[in-house]
Amino acid sequence: MDPRYVSRNHKNRQEGRYGNSYNLFCKGAAIRTQSLRLFGNKLVDWAKQRQAEELRLKSEQKAPGGDFYNTAISRIDRYYANAVINAESRGDMAIAKAASMLGVTLKTYHKTVDKILEMA
Protein backbone atom coordinates (compact mmCIF):
# COMPACT_ATOMS: atom_id res chain seq x y z
CA MET A 1 0.00 0.00 0.00
CA ASP A 2 1.31 3.43 -0.94
CA PRO A 3 2.02 5.62 2.14
CA ARG A 4 0.73 8.68 0.29
CA TYR A 5 -2.62 6.91 -0.11
CA VAL A 6 -2.79 6.21 3.63
CA SER A 7 -1.86 9.80 4.45
CA ARG A 8 -4.40 11.31 2.05
CA ASN A 9 -7.31 9.14 3.21
CA HIS A 10 -6.64 9.48 6.95
CA LYS A 11 -5.61 13.13 7.00
CA ASN A 12 -8.85 14.30 8.63
CA ARG A 13 -8.69 11.70 11.36
CA GLN A 14 -5.04 12.43 12.10
CA GLU A 15 -5.55 16.17 12.33
CA GLY A 16 -8.97 16.05 13.92
CA ARG A 17 -10.29 14.96 17.26
CA TYR A 18 -8.05 11.89 17.59
CA GLY A 19 -4.81 13.88 17.67
CA ASN A 20 -1.54 12.21 18.62
CA SER A 21 -3.14 9.04 20.00
CA TYR A 22 -4.36 8.23 16.51
CA ASN A 23 -0.84 8.68 15.14
CA LEU A 24 0.54 6.32 17.77
CA PHE A 25 -2.18 3.85 16.86
CA CYS A 26 -1.18 4.12 13.19
CA LYS A 27 2.44 3.41 14.03
CA GLY A 28 1.45 0.44 16.19
CA ALA A 29 -0.87 -0.84 13.49
CA ALA A 30 1.87 -0.49 10.90
CA ILE A 31 4.33 -2.44 13.05
CA ARG A 32 1.71 -5.12 13.70
CA THR A 33 0.92 -5.47 10.00
CA GLN A 34 4.65 -5.79 9.31
CA SER A 35 4.94 -8.62 11.84
CA LEU A 36 1.98 -10.32 10.16
CA ARG A 37 3.63 -9.63 6.80
CA LEU A 38 0.57 -7.78 5.52
CA PHE A 39 2.59 -4.73 4.51
CA GLY A 40 6.25 -4.24 3.80
CA ASN A 41 8.92 -2.31 5.62
CA LYS A 42 8.17 0.74 3.50
CA LEU A 43 4.93 1.50 5.32
CA VAL A 44 6.44 0.93 8.76
CA ASP A 45 9.40 3.16 7.96
CA TRP A 46 7.03 5.83 6.68
CA ALA A 47 4.95 5.64 9.90
CA LYS A 48 8.06 5.92 12.07
CA GLN A 49 9.38 8.89 10.08
CA ARG A 50 6.02 10.65 10.20
CA GLN A 51 5.72 10.21 13.96
CA ALA A 52 9.29 11.41 14.52
CA GLU A 53 8.63 14.48 12.38
CA GLU A 54 5.39 15.28 14.22
CA LEU A 55 7.07 14.93 17.60
CA ARG A 56 9.90 17.21 16.45
CA LEU A 57 7.46 19.85 15.20
CA LYS A 58 5.43 19.64 18.39
CA SER A 59 8.51 20.14 20.55
CA GLU A 60 9.54 23.20 18.49
CA GLN A 61 6.17 24.91 18.88
CA LYS A 62 5.97 27.81 21.25
CA ALA A 63 4.15 27.09 24.47
CA PRO A 64 0.65 28.49 24.45
CA GLY A 65 -0.02 31.48 26.56
CA GLY A 66 -0.37 35.19 26.40
CA ASP A 67 0.60 38.41 28.04
CA PHE A 68 -1.13 38.79 31.41
CA TYR A 69 -1.35 42.57 31.17
CA ASN A 70 -2.81 42.61 27.66
CA THR A 71 -5.41 40.08 28.78
CA ALA A 72 -6.28 42.11 31.87
CA ILE A 73 -6.60 45.29 29.79
CA SER A 74 -8.81 43.60 27.20
CA ARG A 75 -11.30 42.72 29.94
CA ILE A 76 -11.71 46.35 31.06
CA ASP A 77 -13.54 49.17 29.28
CA ARG A 78 -11.11 51.97 28.46
CA TYR A 79 -13.31 54.74 29.87
CA TYR A 80 -14.02 52.80 33.05
CA ALA A 81 -10.31 52.09 33.56
CA ASN A 82 -9.42 55.75 33.06
CA ALA A 83 -12.08 56.82 35.56
CA VAL A 84 -10.77 54.39 38.18
CA ILE A 85 -7.14 55.40 37.56
CA ASN A 86 -8.01 59.11 37.79
CA ALA A 87 -9.98 58.60 41.03
CA GLU A 88 -7.07 56.69 42.56
CA SER A 89 -4.48 59.26 41.46
CA ARG A 90 -6.58 62.14 42.90
CA GLY A 91 -6.75 60.28 46.20
CA ASP A 92 -10.53 59.74 46.07
CA MET A 93 -10.06 55.97 46.08
CA ALA A 94 -7.67 53.64 47.87
CA ILE A 95 -5.18 51.80 45.68
CA ALA A 96 -6.48 48.43 46.89
CA LYS A 97 -10.01 49.39 45.86
CA ALA A 98 -8.80 50.61 42.45
CA ALA A 99 -6.88 47.38 41.84
CA SER A 100 -9.92 45.37 42.84
CA MET A 101 -12.16 47.38 40.51
CA LEU A 102 -9.78 46.75 37.61
CA GLY A 103 -9.65 43.06 38.43
CA VAL A 104 -5.93 42.91 39.20
CA THR A 105 -3.88 42.45 42.35
CA LEU A 106 -1.93 45.15 44.14
CA LYS A 107 1.24 43.52 42.86
CA THR A 108 0.22 43.99 39.22
CA TYR A 109 -1.74 47.22 39.55
CA HIS A 110 1.01 49.70 38.65
CA LYS A 111 2.18 47.83 35.57
CA THR A 112 -1.44 47.40 34.41
CA VAL A 113 -2.02 51.14 34.85
CA ASP A 114 1.17 51.90 32.88
CA LYS A 115 -0.01 49.67 30.02
CA ILE A 116 -3.47 51.27 30.02
CA LEU A 117 -1.98 54.76 29.95
CA GLU A 118 0.38 53.78 27.09
CA MET A 119 -2.63 52.80 25.01
CA ALA A 120 -4.45 56.10 25.60
C-alpha positions in Angstrom: 0.0 0.0 0.0 1.3 3.4 -0.9 2.0 5.6 2.1 0.7 8.7 0.3 -2.6 6.9 -0.1 -2.8 6.2 3.6 -1.9 9.8 4.4 -4.4 11.3 2.0 -7.3 9.1 3.2 -6.6 9.5 6.9 -5.6 13.1 7.0 -8.9 14.3 8.6 -8.7 11.7 11.4 -5.0 12.4 12.1 -5.5 16.2 12.3 -9.0 16.1 13.9 -10.3 15.0 17.3 -8.1 11.9 17.6 -4.8 13.9 17.7 -1.5 12.2 18.6 -3.1 9.0 20.0 -4.4 8.2 16.5 -0.8 8.7 15.1 0.5 6.3 17.8 -2.2 3.8 16.9 -1.2 4.1 13.2 2.4 3.4 14.0 1.5 0.4 16.2 -0.9 -0.8 13.5 1.9 -0.5 10.9 4.3 -2.4 13.0 1.7 -5.1 13.7 0.9 -5.5 10.0 4.6 -5.8 9.3 4.9 -8.6 11.8 2.0 -10.3 10.2 3.6 -9.6 6.8 0.6 -7.8 5.5 2.6 -4.7 4.5 6.2 -4.2 3.8 8.9 -2.3 5.6 8.2 0.7 3.5 4.9 1.5 5.3 6.4 0.9 8.8 9.4 3.2 8.0 7.0 5.8 6.7 4.9 5.6 9.9 8.1 5.9 12.1 9.4 8.9 10.1 6.0 10.6 10.2 5.7 10.2 14.0 9.3 11.4 14.5 8.6 14.5 12.4 5.4 15.3 14.2 7.1 14.9 17.6 9.9 17.2 16.5 7.5 19.8 15.2 5.4 19.6 18.4 8.5 20.1 20.6 9.5 23.2 18.5 6.2 24.9 18.9 6.0 27.8 21.3 4.2 27.1 24.5 0.6 28.5 24.4 0.0 31.5 26.6 -0.4 35.2 26.4 0.6 38.4 28.0 -1.1 38.8 31.4 -1.3 42.6 31.2 -2.8 42.6 27.7 -5.4 40.1 28.8 -6.3 42.1 31.9 -6.6 45.3 29.8 -8.8 43.6 27.2 -11.3 42.7 29.9 -11.7 46.3 31.1 -13.5 49.2 29.3 -11.1 52.0 28.5 -13.3 54.7 29.9 -14.0 52.8 33.1 -10.3 52.1 33.6 -9.4 55.8 33.1 -12.1 56.8 35.6 -10.8 54.4 38.2 -7.1 55.4 37.6 -8.0 59.1 37.8 -10.0 58.6 41.0 -7.1 56.7 42.6 -4.5 59.3 41.5 -6.6 62.1 42.9 -6.7 60.3 46.2 -10.5 59.7 46.1 -10.1 56.0 46.1 -7.7 53.6 47.9 -5.2 51.8 45.7 -6.5 48.4 46.9 -10.0 49.4 45.9 -8.8 50.6 42.4 -6.9 47.4 41.8 -9.9 45.4 42.8 -12.2 47.4 40.5 -9.8 46.8 37.6 -9.7 43.1 38.4 -5.9 42.9 39.2 -3.9 42.5 42.3 -1.9 45.2 44.1 1.2 43.5 42.9 0.2 44.0 39.2 -1.7 47.2 39.6 1.0 49.7 38.6 2.2 47.8 35.6 -1.4 47.4 34.4 -2.0 51.1 34.8 1.2 51.9 32.9 0.0 49.7 30.0 -3.5 51.3 30.0 -2.0 54.8 30.0 0.4 53.8 27.1 -2.6 52.8 25.0 -4.4 56.1 25.6 
